[in-house]
Amino acid sequence: MAAPSLLVITDRQNTTLPFDEVLVQVLNAGCRWIMVREKGLATVELCPLVATIQEAASAFGATISINGDYTAASIRGIRAIHLPQGHPVPAIRRVMGAQTLIGVSAHSVAEAMQAAAESANYITASPVHETQSKPGYGPALEMDGLSEIVAAVRIPVLALGGVTTENAAACIRAGAAGVAVMGSVMRSETPGRVVSDLIAALATQAS
């Protein structure tokens, strides 16, 4: 199978290092998929940040996706969008084009099946574990819940929420196609090392 995916989600308000330094470190460490998730920014504010990330990512051939704001994605020429649960995937695809990569957040088997039925390309299943980024958000799926979601759909599932270097491989063994991380990278004093360690942990499950 292909190597498991690592998706790093941005949270510029909660970084230990300057955001630009975090970005440089994660890309140099091997991250090739970044989701821009900056809920506090209006489209006009988000676009310059996206442009900065695009410029940094272009040298690495990294994929950039945007969480929620498909207007900003369209303005910046990005054909990858991640939607909260309940947003109409077919309508967004009609606006953005048939080839757009669309992911959807799912927190249960029912939500995952709905996203798959609407032709989402992938889902994030969360929270797999309790997470500092969203304390009290759950209940946690744990490995059994993650496995149930994977078994219920035919599209890739990324494990999200409390994913660490210690449990990333277990997520892949449970059937996830990859993992998504935010707080463990954004809040780290050594985000590049966190990414390197996650990639190494995922590589143990690739064959």
C-alpha positions in Angstrom: 0.0 0.0 0.0 1.0 3.7 -0.3 2.8 5.3 2.6 0.3 6.6 5.2 -0.5 10.3 4.9 0.4 13.0 7.4 -1.8 16.1 7.4 -0.6 19.1 9.5 -3.4 21.6 10.4 -2.5 25.2 11.1 -3.4 27.2 14.3 -1.3 30.3 14.1 -2.7 31.7 17.4 -1.3 28.9 19.4 2.2 28.4 18.2 5.2 28.5 20.5 7.5 29.6 17.7 6.7 32.3 15.1 4.3 30.8 12.6 6.7 31.2 9.7 9.3 29.2 11.5 6.8 26.5 12.3 5.9 26.3 8.6 9.5 26.1 7.5 10.3 23.4 10.0 7.3 21.1 9.1 8.0 21.4 5.4 11.7 20.7 5.8 10.9 17.7 8.0 8.8 16.1 5.3 5.2 17.3 5.7 3.6 17.4 2.2 0.0 18.3 3.2 -1.0 21.4 5.1 -4.6 22.4 6.0 -5.1 26.1 6.6 -7.6 26.2 9.5 -7.8 29.8 10.8 -11.4 30.2 12.0 -10.9 33.7 13.3 -10.0 35.2 9.9 -12.4 36.6 7.3 -11.7 35.8 3.7 -9.9 39.1 3.0 -7.6 38.4 6.0 -7.1 34.7 5.2 -6.0 35.1 1.6 -2.7 36.8 2.4 -1.9 34.1 4.9 -2.7 31.4 2.4 -0.5 33.1 -0.2 2.4 33.0 2.3 1.8 29.3 2.9 1.5 28.6 -0.8 4.8 30.3 -1.5 6.6 28.3 1.2 5.0 25.0 0.1 5.6 25.4 -3.6 9.3 24.5 -3.3 8.3 21.2 -1.7 5.4 20.3 -3.9 3.2 20.2 -0.9 -0.6 20.2 -1.1 -2.5 23.0 0.5 -6.1 22.7 1.6 -8.4 25.2 3.2 -10.8 24.5 6.1 -14.2 25.9 5.4 -13.6 29.0 3.4 -14.1 27.9 -0.2 -14.2 31.5 -1.3 -10.6 32.0 -0.2 -9.7 28.7 -1.8 -11.2 29.9 -5.1 -9.4 33.2 -4.9 -6.1 31.6 -4.3 -6.6 28.9 -7.0 -6.6 26.1 -4.4 -8.7 23.1 -5.3 -8.7 21.4 -2.0 -11.2 22.2 0.7 -12.2 20.6 4.1 -15.8 21.0 5.3 -17.3 20.8 8.7 -20.0 18.1 9.2 -23.3 19.1 7.6 -22.0 21.2 4.7 -23.3 20.0 1.3 -20.4 18.4 -0.6 -22.2 18.2 -4.0 -23.0 22.0 -3.9 -19.4 22.9 -3.0 -18.1 20.6 -5.8 -20.4 22.3 -8.3 -18.9 25.6 -7.3 -15.3 24.6 -7.1 -15.1 22.0 -9.9 -15.3 18.2 -10.2 -11.6 17.7 -9.5 -11.6 19.5 -6.2 -10.3 17.4 -3.3 -13.0 17.6 -0.6 -12.7 16.3 2.9 -15.3 16.2 5.6 -15.1 16.1 9.4 -16.9 13.0 10.9 -17.4 12.1 14.5 -19.5 8.9 14.1 -20.2 6.1 11.6 -23.4 7.8 10.5 -21.6 11.1 9.7 -18.8 9.2 7.9 -21.3 7.3 5.8 -23.2 10.5 4.9 -19.9 12.2 3.8 -19.0 9.2 1.7 -22.5 9.1 0.1 -22.1 12.7 -0.9 -18.8 11.8 -2.7 -16.3 13.3 -0.3 -12.8 12.3 -1.2 -11.8 11.6 2.4 -12.9 12.1 6.0 -11.2 13.0 9.2 -12.5 10.9 12.1 -12.3 12.7 15.4 -11.5 12.9 18.2 -9.7 9.6 18.2 -8.3 10.5 21.7 -8.9 13.4 24.0 -7.1 16.4 22.8 -5.7 19.6 24.4 -6.8 21.6 21.3 -10.5 20.8 22.0 -10.8 19.7 25.6 -14.1 18.0 26.4 -14.8 17.5 22.7 -15.9 14.0 22.2 -16.4 11.3 23.4 -13.2 10.0 22.1 -13.5 7.3 19.4 -10.5 5.3 20.5 -9.3 2.5 18.3 -12.5 0.6 18.2 -14.5 3.6 17.1 -11.9 4.5 14.5 -12.0 0.9 13.2 -15.8 1.0 12.9 -15.7 4.2 10.8 -13.0 2.8 8.5 -15.1 -0.4 8.0 -18.2 1.6 7.2 -16.8 3.6 4.2 -14.7 3.1 1.1 -12.9 6.4 1.2 -9.7 7.2 3.1 -10.0 8.0 6.8 -7.5 10.2 8.6 -7.4 9.9 12.4 -7.5 13.2 14.1 -7.5 14.3 17.8 -4.8 13.5 20.3 -2.6 11.8 17.7 1.1 11.5 18.9 4.2 9.7 17.8 3.3 7.0 20.4 -0.2 6.2 19.0 0.1 7.1 15.3 1.0 3.6 14.2 -1.9 2.2 16.1 -4.2 4.4 14.1 -2.8 2.9 10.9 -3.3 -0.6 12.2 -6.9 0.3 13.0 -7.3 1.0 9.3 -6.7 4.7 9.0 -5.1 5.9 5.7 -3.1 8.5 7.7 -3.3 10.9 10.6 -4.0 14.6 11.0 -2.3 16.7 13.7 -2.6 20.3 14.9 -1.7 21.1 18.5 1.1 18.6 18.9 2.9 20.4 16.1 1.8 24.0 16.5 2.5 24.2 20.2 5.9 22.4 20.0 9.2 24.1 20.5 10.5 21.7 17.9 7.7 21.2 15.4 10.1 19.8 12.8 11.1 17.0 15.1 7.5 16.2 15.9 6.8 15.9 12.2 9.9 13.8 11.6 9.0 11.4 14.4 5.4 11.1 13.2 6.6 10.3 9.6 9.0 7.7 11.1 6.1 6.2 13.2 3.9 6.0 10.1 6.6 4.5 8.0 6.7 1.5 10.3 3.2 0.6 9.0 3.9 1.1 5.3 4.6 -1.9 3.1 
